[in-house]
Amino acid sequence: PNIDDKDLLWNPDYPCMRFTEVYYMLAECKWRAGDKKGAAQLINEVRKRNFANGNDPDPVTEANLDVYRMADEWQIEFLGEGRRRTDLIRLGLYTSESWWAHKPTDDTKKRFPLPSEAMAGNPLLKQNPGY
């Protein structure tokens, strides 16, 4: 980008993606396809930049790469970027696991409730189940 693109900064139609996200998406695809070694290599390629001389004290391996480690790696890399809920839903953990004050709940909580303003403005809308 250059100064001519400054007006696009907060434009919601201007997509922004980090190369790390591409690596992690490919790693998750490989993991889901059963290629844990390939997935671990991609994640470790990203992780090594965080350690002096690239010496990772806890690298991802075939043996320790499961759904929880995958969720942790997404969280560590994208902390504060507003994608945690979506990642947990995609990985099947959002309504089935406990964390902090959250207790497992039913799958209806994967969707948000429709705002009352939207419901009042359109009588054809039906509230999402569970709300």
N, C-alpha and C positions, 0 to 999 in steps of 0.2 A: 504494500500500500504506500501511497504517497499523499502529499497535502491535498491533492484533488479528491481523495477518497474520504476526507474528514467528515463529510456529511453522512457517510454510511456507518459511522461508528456505532450508533445506537439503533440503527434500522433493524427491526426484527426480521426483515426479509434478506438480510445480509448474513449468510451462514458463516460460522467460524468453527473450525475444527483443528485440534492439535494433532500433530503427527502421531503422538503417543496414543491417542484414541484409536487411530487406525491399527497400530500394533496390538492394542488390547482387544479390539474387536476381532482381529484375525486370531489372536491367541485364544479367545473364548470359542471361536468357531472350531479351531483345531482341538481344543479340550473337549468340546461336545462331540466331535467326530472320533474321539478316542486317541488322538495324537497328543498325549500329555507331554512328551518330550519336546515336540515342536512348539507347543504352547509355552512351556517353561522357558525355552530359549528366547522367545520373543519378549516375555515379561522381564527376564533377566537382562536382556539388551537395554531395556528402559531403566531398570533399577540400578544398573552399575554406575550411572552418572551421579548417583547420590552418595557414593562412598569414595573415600580417598583411594586412589590408584585402582578404582573399580572393584575393590575387594569387599564383596557383599557378605556380611556375617550370617545371613539367613536366606540363601538363594532359593528360588522356586525349583523344585525337582519333580520328577514323575511321581515320587513317593508321597510328597506333601501337597500336591495340587489336587484339591477337591473343591466342592462348591463353596466351602467356607473360605478357603485360601483365595479363590478367585474373587469372591465378594470383598475380602480384605484388600486385595491388590487394587481393585477398582476404587475402593474408598481411600486408600493411601494416596494414590496418584491424582484423584480428582476431588479431594477434600475441598469443600466450600464452593464447588462449581454447580451445585443444584441438581445433581443427577442421582443421588443415593437411593431415593425412593424408587425410581424407575429401574435402577440396577437390581434392587432387592426383589421387585416384582418379577422382572425377567428371569432371575435366578431361582425363583420359587421360594424365597425366604421371607418375604414381607409379611405374610399372614400366618406363617407357620413357626416362627422363631421368637424368642424373647431377647430383649436388649433393653438396657436402662430401665425405664418404667413401662415399656411396652410389653404386653402379653399377647400370645397368639390369639388371633381373631378369625372371623370367617372371611371368605373370599370376596364378599361384597365390599369390603373396605379397600379393595384395589382400585376402585373408582371413587372419585369425589362426588359429593352431592351436587345436584344442580342448584344454582342460586335461586332464591325465591323470586328475584326480579325476573329471571328468565321464565320461571314457571308461570308467574302472573301475566307475563307478556305473550305467552303462547300456550293456549289451552290444549294443544296437541302433544305437548311434552309430558312425559311420565317420569317421575322421580326415579333415580337409580335405586335398585333394591337395597334394602338395609338402612335407608335414611327416612 
